[in-house]
Amino acid sequence: MIVVVNGTQREIDPGTTVLGLLEGLGIAPDTVVVERNREIVPSATFAGAVLNEGDHLEVLRFVGGG
């Protein structure tokens, strides 16, 4: 199935969770905020948040600096 991550279409397996997607992309889940269809996904629910065909996700990384 197809989801859109940061403007790019990606094919994922049915049943993939937000956590599974992040792991597949090599992204540490504790370093990002995820928005799905314009709603923030609480990080505590990443493992249970199953993605659906056509979901639009924005993965935002924390950036430090001074």
N, C-alpha and C positions, 0 to 999 in steps of 0.2 A: 504494500500500500504506500501511498505517497503522502508525505507531510512537507511543509515548507519551514525551513530553519534559517532564520536571518536572511530571508529573501531567496534562498536556494532550495529547490526541490530535492528531497532525499527519499529514497525508497527504504522502507523499514518492514520488518516482519510484523504481521498482526499480533497483537498482544504486547507489543513493546511499550515499556513504561518510560516516563521522563528519565528516571535513573538509568535505565538500559540505554536510552539514546545518548545520554551524556557519557556514559562509560564507552559506548561505541565510538564516540567522537574524541575520546581521550581527554575529556574535561572533568576535572575534580568537582563533584557536586557542591562542595562547601565553598567554592570560589565564584559561584554564579547566582544570578537571579533568573528565573525562567518565567516568561509570560506566554500563556497559551490562549489564543483567540482573544487577546486584549485583557486577560485576567491573570494576575500573579498566581503562580502555583507555589504554595507554601513548601519550603524545602523538606519539611517533615513528611510530606505526602508524595515526594518524588517516586518512591518505590511502588506506590499503589496507584499512581496516576497513569492509567492506560491511555495511550494515544489513539486517535481515530483518524480515519482517512480524511485528508484535507485540512487537518489541524495546521494552524499557523503559529509558529513558535519564535520567540525572540530570546536568545540566550545572551545575557549581559554579564560581562566579567567585571569583577572589582579591580580597580586600578589604584595603586598607591602612588603617592608623589608629594612633592612639597613645593 
